[in-house]
């Protein structure tokens, strides 16, 4: 696992960095600061948590 930028609705909101066998979220935008320092299994789990935090359910992208 390597560090990875996390985007939500097309805006970079944080990064995840490996922390033992999980990913630690580091917020770079104030509106997601409530998740700063939390651990997740994968980037998709982070995005789902951001959606819950912001009161927005993630919908699959349809092209």
C-alpha positions in Angstrom: 0.0 0.0 0.0 1.2 3.5 -0.8 -0.2 6.9 0.1 -3.1 7.9 -2.1 -5.1 11.1 -2.7 -8.8 10.8 -1.8 -11.2 12.8 -3.9 -14.9 13.4 -3.2 -17.2 14.8 -5.8 -14.1 15.6 -7.9 -12.4 17.6 -5.1 -9.2 16.4 -3.3 -10.2 16.2 0.4 -7.4 14.2 2.0 -4.9 11.4 1.7 -4.6 7.9 3.1 -1.3 6.5 4.2 -0.5 3.0 5.2 -0.6 2.4 9.0 0.1 -1.2 9.8 -2.5 -3.2 7.9 -5.0 -0.3 7.5 -5.1 3.1 5.8 -5.0 6.2 8.0 -7.0 9.2 6.6 -5.4 12.6 6.8 -7.9 15.4 6.0 -6.8 18.4 4.0 -10.2 20.1 3.8 -12.0 21.4 6.8 -15.4 19.9 5.9 -14.0 16.3 6.4 -11.8 17.0 9.5 -14.2 14.8 11.5 -12.6 11.8 9.9 -9.0 12.9 10.3 -6.9 10.2 11.9 -9.4 7.4 11.4 -8.4 4.1 9.9 -10.1 2.3 7.0 -9.7 -0.9 5.1 -9.6 0.7 1.6 -10.1 4.0 -0.2 -13.8 3.2 -1.0 -14.6 2.8 2.7 -13.1 6.3 3.2 -15.3 7.8 0.5 -18.4 6.1 1.9 -17.6 7.6 5.4 -17.2 11.0 3.8 -20.6 10.7 2.2 -22.1 9.8 5.5 -20.3 12.7 7.2 -21.6 15.2 4.7 -25.1 13.7 4.5 -24.6 12.5 0.9 -24.9 8.9 -0.1 -22.5 7.9 -2.8 -24.2 6.9 -6.0 -22.5 4.8 -8.6 -21.1 6.9 -11.5 -23.1 6.4 -14.7 -21.5 7.4 -17.9 
